[in-house]
Amino acid sequence: MLRLAGAGDKSGRTRLRDALRRFGRMHRPHEAREDAVLLPAFRRLVPAPDYEARGVLFEDARRRRFGGREFEGVVEEVAAIERALGIHDLGRFTPP
C-alpha cells in the first residue's frame, strides 16, 4: 500500500484505489455473514467458560501484536500515516 500510494505517478495510486475497492467489495458480504451467522453460532456452540478463555487469548494476542498499545494509539498511528500520504482529508475524496 505504501509503495503504491507513494508512487511518483498517478498510476500507482489508481492501482491502489482499485485494489482497495475490490477488497471492500469482497469484504463487505464476508463481514456481514461473519457478524450475522458465524459469530452467533460460535457463541451458541462454545461453552461460556471456553468462550471467555478465548477472549483472554485474543486480548493477549492483541497486546503482543500491538505492543500493549490501546486502540486509540493504533488509530493515531494510522492517522499519522494518512497525513504523511496526504489522504487524511476525506472531504477531498467524498463526492458532493
Secondary structure, 3 states (H helix, E strand, C coil): CHHHHCCCCHHHHHHHHHHHHHHHHHHHHHHHHHHHHHHHHHHHHCCHHHHHHHHHHHHHHHHHHHCCCCHHHHHHHHHHHHHHHCCCCHHHCCCC
